[in-house]
Amino acid sequence: MFGEDIPLEIVTSEVKETEVEIIKRKKSKQMIPSSDVDLMSLARIIAGTWATKDLPLQWLTPEEFNTIVDTFENALKTKNTATARRNPVTMRIRELSKIIDVEIEHIKNYLAEKYGKSNAKSYYAKFGITKTSQAYKLPRDQEFKIVALEQLLQGIDTEGFTEKTYGAEFWQAIYDEYKTLVNSVTDNIINVSEQVGTKKTLRADIKEVLNSLIFLIKAHNPKNYTSELRVWGFHKEKY
């Protein structure tokens, strides 16, 4: 039984059938673009065409689909705008972090002058200064750095460094800007996350509608569905 040969035509037939199915799936996928911008553009075209055609879906109207497309476009724009706006803010936070790392040395010098170099380190924690990577700096984490800057301002006041060049006025300005920027980025990230979630859901909804319309167009135009798809706006060679 194990020595019996499998007829060649059976193997060939199965292979050909599998290849055909793969080609069909690839062609179907090509009808729907992968990028968000192209998908939104195609959906906008199809929504306009669908409004002029008598080809209903039982679960969605052309007007409802157009609303979905509008919401998807708004979510996409909001996400892109928020991401673009975050970049210069993030850059400024990095700049301020470098400034803080450099200028904190003045506070350490003030402490050394007041308590002596050997005793100065025992006061670092009072100013939010901790040991990181073999150096005494403010924490790298943004939220912890904000707390450390608050401690620093309190330490400057209690240790009498308020009127010094790198005293209260200097560090208050650093603190105010740094905290504002970090809060801005946090709010931005939350906003972007919400828009990404909304966009992901709407993207799936749009693809579902487009695929449904493709099948419907093919069912109503069995002999000339290729040309009819092009009339609707499905041009797979563009994606």
N, C-alpha and C positions, 0 to 999 in steps of 0.2 A: 504493500500500500504506500509506504514511504518512498518507494522508488518510482512511483507513477509520475509522469511528466504533466505539468499543467499546460493546457493548450495555450499557444502563443496568442491566439486571437482574444482570449479572455483577458489576459494580462494587458494587452495593447488597448483593448476597449476600456478597461478600468482606468488606465493611465490617461488616455485621451479625455475621458469624462472628467477626471480630476483636474486636468489642465484647463479644460473649458470652464469649469466652475471657478477656478482661480482667476481666469481672464475676465469672467463676468463680474466677479467681486471687485476686481481692480477697476474695471470700467465704471461700475456703480459708484465706487469711492471717488473717482475723478470728477463726477458730476457735482460733488460738494467740496468746496475749497477748505483747506486746513487752517489757514490763517484767519484770525478774528476780523481783520479789516476786509479781506476778500469775501468772507462769509456774510458780513454785514452788507456789503455792496450788492452781492447776489440776492440776498433776502429782500433788499429794498427794491430791486428790479422785479423779482417774482411777485412781491406784494402788489406792485403797480399793475402788472399784467393780470394777476389773478382777479383783481377788482373788475376787469373788463370781460372775464370769461364766465360762462355758466358751467362751472365744474366744482360743485360744493363738496366740502368735507363735513361729515355729520357732527364732528366734535369741535370745529373751529371755523369762524367766518374770516373772510379777507380783512375785514376791519379789525378784528381781534388780533390777527397775525401782524397787521401793520403796527398796532400798539406794542406788541412784543418786540418788533424790530426797533421801534423808537426807544424803548426802554433799554434794549441791548446796546444801542448806539450811545446813549447817555452814560451808561455804566462804563463803556469802553473809553469814552472821552474823559470821564471823571478819573478813572484809574490812571490813564496816561498823563493827565495834567498833574495829579497828585504826586506821581512818581517823579516827574520832571521838576516839580517844585521842591521835592525833598532833597535832591542832589546838592544844590548850593548850601542848603541848611546843614546837611551832613558834613560838607567840606568845612564850613565855619566852625562846627563843633570840634572837628579834628584840630583846626588852627588854635582854638581856645585851649584845648587839652595840652598842646605843645607849649603855649604861653604859660599855663598853670605849672607845668613841669619845670620850666625855667625859672619863673618868678618866685616859686615856693622857696628857693634857696635863700632869698632875702629874709624870709621869716625864720629860717633856721639860723641865719647869721644874727638876727636880733636876739634870738634865744641864747646863742653862744656868747654874745656880748653881755647879756644880763646875768646868766647863770654859769658861764664858763663852758668851754667846748665839751668837757667830759660829762657835764650834767644836762646839757641841752636836750639830748635824746629822750630823757625821761619826761619831757614836756611835749614831745611831738604829738602824742595821741590826743592831747588837749586841743590841738589845732587840726585834727583829722588826718595827720600825717602817719602813714603806715609803711612798713617795709615791703617793697615789691621788687622782685628781680634784683636783689642785692643793692637796692637804692631806697631811700626814704622819700616817698612821694605821696600824693593824694591817690585814692583808689582809681583804677582804670575804668571800672564799671560806671556808667553814666549816672545811674540812680544813687549809687554809693558816693560818687564824687559830689553830687548835689548836697548830700547830708554832710560830707566832709567840709565843703565850703561853708556851710552854716556853722559848723564847729569852729572853723577857722576864723570867721567873723566874731564869734563869741570870745575866742581866745585872744584876738587882737584887742578887744575891748577890755577884758579883765587883766591882761598883762601890760596895758598901757602903751600899746603900739599904734593907737588910733591915728595920731597926727604924723606918723612917719610917712616917708615917700611911698612905701609899699604897705600902707596901713589900711584903715577902714574904707576910705574913698576908692582906692584902687581895687580892692578885693570885692567891694560891694558891686561895682560895675561889672566885674567878671562874673560874679554870682548871678546877678540879674539877667545878663545876656545868656549865660550858659543854661540856666534853668528854663528860661523862655524857649530857647531853641530845642532843648531836649523834650519838653512838653509838646512842642509843635510837631516834632518827629513822631512822638508816640501817638498823638491824635491822627497824624497822617497815615501811620501804619495801620491803625484801626480802620480808618476810612477806606484805605486801599484793600484791606482784607475783606471788608464788607462788599466792596464793588466787585472783587474777584469772585466771591461766592455768588453774587447776583448774576454776574456775567456767565459763570459756568453753568448755572441753571438755565438761563435764557438761551445759551448756545445749544444746549441739548434740545430744548424746545424747538428752536429754529430748524435744527437738522432733522428733527422728527417730522416737522411739517414739510420740509423740502423733499425728503425721501418719500413721504406719503403722496405728494403731488406728482413726483416722478412716476411712481407706480400707477397712479390714477390716469396720468397722461398716456402712459403706455397701454393701459387697459382700454382706453377710449380711442386710441389710434394705433391698432396693432400693425398696420402696414406702413404707416408714415410717422411713427412716433419720434424718430430721430429729428426730422425737420420740425415737428411740432415742439419738441423740447427746445430747439434753437429759437423758435418764435417766442417761447416763454422767457428765454434769457439764459437757459442752461448751455453754456459754452465751455465744455470741459477742457478744451485746449488752452484756456486762459489761466488755469490753475497749476 
